[in-house]
Amino acid sequence: MSQPQVSVIIPTYNCARYLPEAIDSVLAQTYQDFEIIVIDDGSTDDTAGVLQSYGDRVRAVQQQNQGVALARNHGIRLAQGEWVAFLDADDVLLPHKLAAQLELAHANPELGMIHSGWQRVDSQGRLLMVVEPWHQVPELTLESWLRWKPVLPSAMLFRRYWLEQAGGFDPRFPPAEDTELVLRLALLGCQAMWLPQVTVNYRQHESSAMHKGLPQAKSLAAVIDHFFAQPNLPEHIRWLENQTRYNTLVWIAWYLHYTDHPTEMVEYLQRSWQYSPYPPLETIVHWADGFTAFSKNWGHEFDAETLARSPEWQGLMQWVVGRVN
């Protein structure tokens, strides 16, 4: 049997409820030259039974619980396809995903990454919003990855060569190991392009997001620290350091606000202050504008009045006054 063109890698941990829908969405692809590799990362639910029901249509591999980064890396080592698609076990591919991305890949042989849009759905699969990042980020350069970080592995396609060159995912940065890998790939010279189509349903669990607020904040900040600690960055990238740190810290602060961590939100806005390219008053306005834009991108309306009345925000404003005077 010839090697498949695409290896679809599904890491899973205690996700038996959603896993069949994920696997079925791969089996229903209009493009059929693929293999499915499911890495069961030490599940204790009925994941094994779910996988057994698919027989030889799925290559199922069990490992002790090590986290999603090492589960994906395990899948990369087993992959035979020229291209690798990652699919989280609670996400769902739309039927044209592989066909459309491969068509773009074959037309642009220099590419190592292809990205596309996604639909946010709730735990029941109901549509929350459509995300088409190419309107805001038309070119996927290292500079744009640094500024916007529009990374969603389930919506992407990677040439296996580049994943192997980069050494896979770094398990030191959960849950932002995907952003760290994409930055590393771009720095190595891996070219990327948008497929301006929505190709996946990304399941957004509200309760899960609330618990991930602090880990996501610390992880993303650590990724940026790690990136700029590299000694041989190109000069034009080094020049972007302060702006990148500022933008990242403000986004983290918004995410902490969104996930109900007001004290930590203040901490990250204070950290952003030293990197702000704006005068003091404009910095505060920029924070508010940023919170408004980020909320809109997530399908929510930012309640500026409630935040302004909060003791955390009022304490932050007193801190700002102390810094200015």
C-alpha positions as CSV (number, residue, x, y, z in Angstrom):
1,M,0.0,0.0,0.0
2,S,1.3,3.4,-0.9
3,Q,1.9,6.0,1.8
4,P,-1.0,8.4,2.5
5,Q,-0.7,12.0,1.4
6,V,-2.0,13.3,4.8
7,S,-1.6,12.1,8.3
8,V,-4.4,13.3,10.6
9,I,-3.2,13.3,14.2
10,I,-5.8,13.4,17.0
11,P,-4.5,13.7,20.5
12,T,-7.2,12.8,23.1
13,Y,-7.5,12.7,26.8
14,N,-10.9,11.7,28.4
15,C,-12.8,13.0,25.4
16,A,-14.9,9.9,24.6
17,R,-18.0,12.1,24.4
18,Y,-16.7,14.1,21.4
19,L,-14.1,11.8,19.9
20,P,-16.5,9.9,17.5
21,E,-17.7,13.2,15.9
22,A,-14.0,14.2,15.4
23,I,-13.1,10.9,13.8
24,D,-16.2,10.8,11.7
25,S,-15.5,14.3,10.3
26,V,-12.2,13.0,9.0
27,L,-13.7,9.9,7.5
28,A,-16.3,12.1,5.7
29,Q,-13.6,14.3,4.0
30,T,-14.1,14.7,0.2
31,Y,-10.3,14.0,0.0
32,Q,-9.7,10.4,1.1
33,D,-5.9,9.8,0.8
34,F,-5.2,10.0,4.6
35,E,-4.4,8.0,7.7
36,I,-5.9,8.7,11.1
37,I,-3.6,8.4,14.1
38,V,-5.2,8.8,17.5
39,I,-2.9,9.2,20.5
40,D,-4.8,8.3,23.6
41,D,-2.9,10.3,26.3
42,G,-3.8,8.1,29.3
43,S,-7.6,8.4,29.1
44,T,-9.6,6.9,32.0
45,D,-13.0,7.1,30.3
46,D,-14.4,5.0,27.4
47,T,-11.9,6.3,24.9
48,A,-10.5,2.8,24.3
49,G,-14.0,1.4,23.5
50,V,-14.7,4.3,21.1
51,L,-11.4,3.6,19.2
52,Q,-12.0,-0.1,19.1
53,S,-15.3,0.5,17.3
54,Y,-13.5,2.0,14.3
55,G,-11.3,-1.1,13.7
56,D,-8.5,-0.6,11.2
57,R,-9.9,2.7,9.9
58,V,-8.0,4.4,12.8
59,R,-4.5,3.7,14.1
60,A,-4.9,4.0,17.9
61,V,-1.9,4.3,20.2
62,Q,-2.0,4.5,24.0
63,Q,0.5,6.3,26.1
64,Q,0.8,7.4,29.7
65,N,-0.6,10.9,30.3
66,Q,2.1,13.4,29.1
67,G,0.1,16.3,27.8
68,V,-1.0,17.4,24.3
69,A,2.5,18.5,23.1
70,L,4.1,15.1,23.6
71,A,0.9,13.3,22.3
72,R,1.2,15.3,19.1
73,N,4.9,14.6,18.8
74,H,4.2,10.9,19.2
75,G,1.8,11.2,16.3
76,I,4.4,13.0,14.2
77,R,6.9,10.2,14.7
78,L,4.3,7.7,13.5
79,A,3.1,9.8,10.6
80,Q,3.7,8.6,7.0
81,G,2.0,11.4,5.1
82,E,3.8,14.3,3.4
83,W,1.4,16.6,5.2
84,V,0.2,16.6,8.8
85,A,-3.2,17.8,10.0
86,F,-3.8,18.1,13.8
87,L,-7.3,17.8,15.1
88,D,-8.3,18.2,18.7
89,A,-10.6,15.5,19.9
90,D,-13.5,17.9,20.5
91,D,-13.2,19.8,17.2
92,V,-14.8,18.8,13.9
93,L,-13.5,19.2,10.3
94,L,-15.8,20.5,7.6
95,P,-15.9,18.1,4.7
96,H,-13.7,20.1,2.3
97,K,-10.9,20.9,4.7
98,L,-8.2,18.5,3.4
99,A,-9.1,18.9,-0.2
100,A,-9.1,22.7,-0.2
101,Q,-5.8,23.0,1.8
102,L,-4.0,20.4,-0.4
103,E,-5.1,22.2,-3.5
104,L,-3.5,25.3,-2.3
105,A,-0.4,23.4,-1.2
106,H,0.1,21.8,-4.6
107,A,-0.3,25.2,-6.3
108,N,2.3,26.7,-4.0
109,P,5.1,24.1,-3.4
110,E,7.2,26.5,-1.3
111,L,4.6,26.4,1.5
112,G,5.2,24.6,4.8
113,M,2.0,25.8,6.6
114,I,-1.5,26.4,5.4
115,H,-4.0,28.1,7.7
116,S,-7.7,28.7,7.4
117,G,-10.7,30.0,9.2
118,W,-12.9,28.4,11.8
119,Q,-16.3,28.5,13.5
120,R,-16.5,28.8,17.2
121,V,-19.2,26.4,18.5
122,D,-20.4,25.8,22.0
123,S,-20.2,22.4,23.8
124,Q,-23.4,21.4,22.1
125,G,-22.1,22.3,18.6
126,R,-24.2,25.5,18.3
127,L,-22.6,28.2,16.3
128,L,-21.2,31.1,18.3
129,M,-19.3,33.0,15.6
130,V,-17.3,32.7,12.4
131,V,-13.6,33.6,12.6
132,E,-11.8,34.7,9.4
133,P,-8.5,36.1,10.6
134,W,-7.2,37.0,7.1
135,H,-9.2,40.2,7.1
136,Q,-7.1,41.5,10.0
137,V,-3.9,39.5,9.2
138,P,-3.6,39.2,5.4
139,E,0.0,37.9,5.3
140,L,1.3,35.1,7.5
141,T,4.9,36.4,8.0
142,L,7.0,36.1,11.2
143,E,6.1,39.7,12.0
144,S,2.3,39.0,11.7
145,W,2.6,35.7,13.7
146,L,4.4,37.7,16.4
147,R,1.8,40.5,16.5
148,W,-1.4,38.7,16.1
149,K,-0.7,35.0,16.9
150,P,-3.7,33.7,14.9
151,V,-2.9,30.0,15.7
152,L,-5.4,27.2,15.8
153,P,-3.8,23.8,15.0
154,S,-7.1,22.2,14.0
155,A,-7.5,24.7,11.2
156,M,-4.0,24.2,9.9
157,L,-2.0,21.9,7.6
158,F,1.8,21.3,8.1
159,R,4.4,19.8,5.8
160,R,5.9,17.0,7.9
161,Y,9.4,17.9,6.8
162,W,9.1,21.2,8.7
163,L,7.7,19.7,11.8
164,E,10.6,17.3,11.9
165,Q,13.1,20.1,11.2
166,A,11.7,22.1,14.1
167,G,11.6,19.1,16.5
168,G,7.9,19.2,17.1
169,F,6.1,20.8,20.0
170,D,7.9,22.0,23.1
171,P,6.1,20.6,26.2
172,R,7.5,23.4,28.4
173,F,4.8,25.9,27.2
174,P,1.3,24.4,27.7
175,P,-1.3,25.5,26.6
176,A,0.6,27.9,24.2
177,E,2.9,25.2,22.7
178,D,1.2,25.7,19.4
179,T,2.0,29.4,19.2
180,E,5.6,28.6,20.2
181,L,6.0,26.0,17.4
182,V,4.6,28.3,14.8
183,L,6.9,31.1,15.8
184,R,9.8,28.6,15.7
185,L,8.8,27.4,12.2
186,A,8.5,30.9,10.9
187,L,11.9,31.8,12.2
188,L,13.3,28.8,10.5
189,G,11.9,30.0,7.2
190,C,8.8,27.9,6.9
191,Q,6.4,29.8,4.6
192,A,2.7,30.0,5.3
193,M,-0.4,31.2,3.5
194,W,-4.1,31.6,4.2
195,L,-6.8,29.4,2.6
196,P,-9.5,32.0,3.0
197,Q,-12.2,29.5,3.9
198,V,-13.7,28.2,7.1
199,T,-12.6,24.6,7.5
200,V,-13.3,23.5,11.1
201,N,-15.7,23.8,14.0
202,Y,-13.7,24.8,17.1
203,R,-15.5,23.8,20.3
204,Q,-15.3,26.5,22.9
205,H,-16.1,25.3,26.4
206,E,-16.9,28.3,28.6
207,S,-16.1,26.5,31.9
208,S,-12.8,25.3,30.5
209,A,-11.9,28.8,29.3
210,M,-12.4,30.1,32.8
211,H,-10.0,27.6,34.2
212,K,-7.4,28.2,31.5
213,G,-7.1,31.9,32.0
214,L,-4.1,31.9,34.3
215,P,-2.2,29.1,32.6
216,Q,-2.8,30.6,29.2
217,A,-1.5,34.0,30.4
218,K,1.6,32.6,32.0
219,S,2.3,30.3,29.0
220,L,1.9,33.0,26.3
221,A,4.1,35.4,28.2
222,A,6.7,32.7,28.6
223,V,6.6,32.0,24.9
224,I,7.4,35.6,24.1
225,D,10.1,35.8,26.7
226,H,11.7,32.6,25.2
227,F,11.4,33.9,21.7
228,F,13.2,37.2,22.3
229,A,15.8,35.5,24.5
230,Q,17.3,33.9,21.4
231,P,20.6,35.6,20.7
232,N,20.6,35.6,16.9
233,L,17.3,37.1,15.9
234,P,17.2,39.1,12.7
235,E,17.6,42.9,13.5
236,H,14.2,43.7,12.0
237,I,12.6,41.2,14.4
238,R,14.6,42.4,17.4
239,W,13.3,45.9,16.6
240,L,9.7,44.6,17.1
241,E,10.4,43.3,20.6
242,N,8.9,46.2,22.7
243,Q,5.8,46.5,20.5
244,T,5.3,42.7,20.5
245,R,5.6,42.5,24.3
246,Y,3.2,45.4,24.7
247,N,0.5,43.9,22.4
248,T,0.9,40.5,23.9
249,L,0.6,41.7,27.5
250,V,-2.5,43.8,26.7
251,W,-4.1,40.8,25.0
252,I,-3.3,38.6,28.1
253,A,-4.8,41.2,30.4
254,W,-8.0,41.2,28.3
255,Y,-8.1,37.4,28.4
256,L,-7.7,37.5,32.2
257,H,-10.5,40.0,32.4
258,Y,-12.6,37.8,30.1
259,T,-11.9,34.7,32.3
260,D,-12.7,36.6,35.5
261,H,-9.2,37.1,36.9
262,P,-9.3,40.9,37.7
263,T,-6.2,41.1,40.0
264,E,-4.0,39.3,37.4
265,M,-5.5,41.5,34.7
266,V,-4.1,44.6,36.5
267,E,-0.7,42.9,36.9
268,Y,-0.4,42.3,33.1
269,L,-1.5,45.8,32.2
270,Q,1.1,47.2,34.6
271,R,3.7,45.0,33.0
272,S,2.6,46.3,29.6
273,W,3.2,49.9,30.7
274,Q,7.0,49.9,30.3
275,Y,6.6,48.7,26.7
276,S,3.9,51.1,25.6
277,P,4.8,53.3,22.5
278,Y,2.0,55.7,23.6
279,P,1.9,58.7,26.0
280,P,0.2,57.8,29.3
281,L,-3.4,58.9,28.5
282,E,-3.2,57.3,25.0
283,T,-2.0,54.1,26.6
284,I,-5.1,53.9,28.8
285,V,-7.3,54.6,25.8
286,H,-5.5,52.0,23.8
287,W,-6.1,49.4,26.6
288,A,-9.8,50.2,26.4
289,D,-9.9,50.0,22.6
290,G,-8.0,46.8,22.7
291,F,-10.4,45.2,25.2
292,T,-13.3,46.3,23.0
293,A,-11.7,44.8,19.9
294,F,-10.7,41.6,21.5
295,S,-14.1,41.1,23.0
296,K,-15.7,41.7,19.6
297,N,-13.4,39.1,18.0
298,W,-14.7,36.6,20.6
299,G,-18.3,37.4,20.0
300,H,-18.8,39.4,23.1
301,E,-19.5,43.1,23.9
302,F,-17.0,44.8,26.2
303,D,-18.7,46.4,29.2
304,A,-16.3,49.3,29.8
305,E,-18.5,51.0,32.5
306,T,-18.6,47.9,34.7
307,L,-14.8,47.5,34.4
308,A,-14.2,51.2,35.1
309,R,-16.2,51.0,38.4
310,S,-14.4,47.9,39.6
311,P,-11.9,48.4,42.5
312,E,-9.2,46.7,40.5
313,W,-9.5,49.2,37.6
314,Q,-9.7,52.2,40.0
315,G,-6.6,50.9,41.8
316,L,-4.9,50.6,38.4
317,M,-5.7,54.2,37.6
318,Q,-4.2,55.3,40.9
319,W,-1.1,53.3,40.0
320,V,-0.9,55.1,36.6
321,V,-1.2,58.5,38.3
322,G,1.6,57.6,40.6
323,R,3.8,56.6,37.6
324,V,3.0,59.9,35.7
325,N,3.6,62.2,38.7
